[in-house]
C-alpha cells in the first residue's frame, strides 16, 4: 500500500514538472561540479544566456545550444 502511494506521488510530481514552462524557470547551475556548457532563458533580460551546468540538480531551463533555447523560448 505504501509503495502504491509512493508511486502515485511520483507520477503526480512528474506530471506537474512536465507542465512547467522551462523558459520561465530560473537558470540553475546545479549542485555538482561537472562542466557542461548549456544555454538558458534569463527572464530578466529576455535573452538566452550561456551558463555552466554542474551535471545534477538544476531544472528544465537548460538547452544544448543558443539556437535551441531561442527556438523553444520564442526569442
KEFI-578134 format. One record per residue (C-alpha): residue number from 1; residue in three letters; chain; x negated, y, z. Coordinates in nm, 4 decimals, always signed. Example, Ala and Ser with C-alpha at 12.3 -4.5 7.8 and 13.67 -1.06 7.14 Angstrom:
# KEFI-578134
<r zake="1" nugu="ALA" bator="A" c1="-1.2300" c2="-0.4500" c3="+0.7800"/>
<r zake="2" nugu="SER" bator="A" c1="-1.3670" c2="-0.1060" c3="+0.7140"/>
# end
This chain:
# KEFI-578134
<r zake="1" nugu="UNK" bator="A" c1="+0.0000" c2="+0.0000" c3="+0.0000"/>
<r zake="2" nugu="UNK" bator="A" c1="-0.2813" c2="+0.2407" c3="+0.0880"/>
<r zake="3" nugu="UNK" bator="A" c1="-0.4617" c2="+0.1541" c3="-0.2364"/>
<r zake="4" nugu="UNK" bator="A" c1="-0.1472" c2="+0.2256" c3="-0.4383"/>
<r zake="5" nugu="UNK" bator="A" c1="-0.1060" c2="+0.5631" c3="-0.2680"/>
<r zake="6" nugu="UNK" bator="A" c1="-0.4723" c2="+0.6490" c3="-0.3293"/>
<r zake="7" nugu="UNK" bator="A" c1="-0.4319" c2="+0.5581" c3="-0.6966"/>
<r zake="8" nugu="UNK" bator="A" c1="-0.1197" c2="+0.7740" c3="-0.7176"/>
<r zake="9" nugu="UNK" bator="A" c1="-0.3055" c2="+1.0725" c3="-0.5690"/>
<r zake="10" nugu="UNK" bator="A" c1="-0.5937" c2="+1.0222" c3="-0.8111"/>
<r zake="11" nugu="UNK" bator="A" c1="-0.3556" c2="+1.0251" c3="-1.1084"/>
<r zake="12" nugu="UNK" bator="A" c1="-0.1767" c2="+1.3379" c3="-0.9846"/>
<r zake="13" nugu="UNK" bator="A" c1="-0.5036" c2="+1.5232" c3="-0.9242"/>
<r zake="14" nugu="UNK" bator="A" c1="-0.6429" c2="+1.4181" c3="-1.2627"/>
<r zake="15" nugu="UNK" bator="A" c1="-0.3256" c2="+1.5320" c3="-1.4386"/>
<r zake="16" nugu="UNK" bator="A" c1="-0.3357" c2="+1.8671" c3="-1.2581"/>
<r zake="17" nugu="UNK" bator="A" c1="-0.7004" c2="+1.9211" c3="-1.3561"/>
<r zake="18" nugu="UNK" bator="A" c1="-0.6229" c2="+1.8433" c3="-1.7211"/>
<r zake="19" nugu="UNK" bator="A" c1="-0.3637" c2="+2.1235" c3="-1.7399"/>
<r zake="20" nugu="UNK" bator="A" c1="-0.6008" c2="+2.3928" c3="-1.6126"/>
<r zake="21" nugu="UNK" bator="A" c1="-0.7363" c2="+2.6169" c3="-1.8885"/>
<r zake="22" nugu="UNK" bator="A" c1="-1.1151" c2="+2.5655" c3="-1.8811"/>
<r zake="23" nugu="UNK" bator="A" c1="-1.1687" c2="+2.9133" c3="-2.0262"/>
<r zake="24" nugu="UNK" bator="A" c1="-1.0123" c2="+3.0701" c3="-1.7152"/>
<r zake="25" nugu="UNK" bator="A" c1="-1.2301" c2="+2.8800" c3="-1.4703"/>
<r zake="26" nugu="UNK" bator="A" c1="-1.5448" c2="+3.0452" c3="-1.3335"/>
<r zake="27" nugu="UNK" bator="A" c1="-1.8812" c2="+2.9420" c3="-1.4743"/>
<r zake="28" nugu="UNK" bator="A" c1="-2.0329" c2="+2.6960" c3="-1.2248"/>
<r zake="29" nugu="UNK" bator="A" c1="-2.3848" c2="+2.5570" c3="-1.2471"/>
<r zake="30" nugu="UNK" bator="A" c1="-2.3006" c2="+2.2588" c3="-1.0248"/>
<r zake="31" nugu="UNK" bator="A" c1="-2.4819" c2="+2.1180" c3="-0.7231"/>
<r zake="32" nugu="UNK" bator="A" c1="-2.7562" c2="+1.9048" c3="-0.8783"/>
<r zake="33" nugu="UNK" bator="A" c1="-3.0963" c2="+2.0119" c3="-1.0025"/>
<r zake="34" nugu="UNK" bator="A" c1="-3.0774" c2="+1.8987" c3="-1.3656"/>
<r zake="35" nugu="UNK" bator="A" c1="-3.1462" c2="+2.1332" c3="-1.6560"/>
<r zake="36" nugu="UNK" bator="A" c1="-2.8690" c2="+2.1198" c3="-1.9147"/>
<r zake="37" nugu="UNK" bator="A" c1="-2.8125" c2="+2.4379" c3="-2.1185"/>
<r zake="38" nugu="UNK" bator="A" c1="-2.4369" c2="+2.4968" c3="-2.1560"/>
<r zake="39" nugu="UNK" bator="A" c1="-2.2036" c2="+2.7773" c3="-2.2571"/>
<r zake="40" nugu="UNK" bator="A" c1="-1.9085" c2="+2.9063" c3="-2.0551"/>
<r zake="41" nugu="UNK" bator="A" c1="-1.6456" c2="+3.1782" c3="-2.0856"/>
<r zake="42" nugu="UNK" bator="A" c1="-1.7122" c2="+3.4687" c3="-1.8491"/>
<r zake="43" nugu="UNK" bator="A" c1="-1.3695" c2="+3.6101" c3="-1.7599"/>
<r zake="44" nugu="UNK" bator="A" c1="-1.5146" c2="+3.9448" c3="-1.6506"/>
<r zake="45" nugu="UNK" bator="A" c1="-1.6905" c2="+4.0173" c3="-1.9809"/>
<r zake="46" nugu="UNK" bator="A" c1="-1.4644" c2="+3.8162" c3="-2.2129"/>
<r zake="47" nugu="UNK" bator="A" c1="-1.7745" c2="+3.6639" c3="-2.3719"/>
<r zake="48" nugu="UNK" bator="A" c1="-1.9203" c2="+3.3145" c3="-2.3925"/>
<r zake="49" nugu="UNK" bator="A" c1="-2.2458" c2="+3.3099" c3="-2.1970"/>
<r zake="50" nugu="UNK" bator="A" c1="-2.5244" c2="+3.0561" c3="-2.1693"/>
<r zake="51" nugu="UNK" bator="A" c1="-2.5981" c2="+2.9055" c3="-1.8273"/>
<r zake="52" nugu="UNK" bator="A" c1="-2.7874" c2="+2.6084" c3="-1.6883"/>
<r zake="53" nugu="UNK" bator="A" c1="-2.5697" c2="+2.3193" c3="-1.5681"/>
<r zake="54" nugu="UNK" bator="A" c1="-2.7281" c2="+2.1077" c3="-1.2955"/>
<r zake="55" nugu="UNK" bator="A" c1="-2.5632" c2="+1.7808" c3="-1.4013"/>
<r zake="56" nugu="UNK" bator="A" c1="-2.2950" c2="+1.7262" c3="-1.1366"/>
<r zake="57" nugu="UNK" bator="A" c1="-2.0055" c2="+1.9216" c3="-0.9923"/>
<r zake="58" nugu="UNK" bator="A" c1="-1.9055" c2="+2.2305" c3="-1.1826"/>
<r zake="59" nugu="UNK" bator="A" c1="-1.5805" c2="+2.2403" c3="-1.3784"/>
<r zake="60" nugu="UNK" bator="A" c1="-1.4449" c2="+2.2182" c3="-1.7339"/>
<r zake="61" nugu="UNK" bator="A" c1="-1.5735" c2="+2.5633" c3="-1.8373"/>
<r zake="62" nugu="UNK" bator="A" c1="-1.8881" c2="+2.4210" c3="-1.9963"/>
<r zake="63" nugu="UNK" bator="A" c1="-1.9444" c2="+2.3765" c3="-2.3666"/>
<r zake="64" nugu="UNK" bator="A" c1="-2.2361" c2="+2.2409" c3="-2.5680"/>
<r zake="65" nugu="UNK" bator="A" c1="-2.2615" c2="+2.5451" c3="-2.7952"/>
<r zake="66" nugu="UNK" bator="A" c1="-2.1585" c2="+2.9093" c3="-2.8169"/>
<r zake="67" nugu="UNK" bator="A" c1="-1.9524" c2="+2.8237" c3="-3.1245"/>
<r zake="68" nugu="UNK" bator="A" c1="-1.7583" c2="+2.5542" c3="-2.9375"/>
<r zake="69" nugu="UNK" bator="A" c1="-1.6940" c2="+2.7939" c3="-2.6482"/>
<r zake="70" nugu="UNK" bator="A" c1="-1.5704" c2="+3.0672" c3="-2.8818"/>
<r zake="71" nugu="UNK" bator="A" c1="-1.3553" c2="+2.8241" c3="-3.0807"/>
<r zake="72" nugu="UNK" bator="A" c1="-1.1829" c2="+2.6786" c3="-2.7747"/>
<r zake="73" nugu="UNK" bator="A" c1="-1.1562" c2="+3.0039" c3="-2.5800"/>
<r zake="74" nugu="UNK" bator="A" c1="-1.0452" c2="+3.2144" c3="-2.8764"/>
<r zake="75" nugu="UNK" bator="A" c1="-1.3206" c2="+3.4758" c3="-2.8667"/>
# end
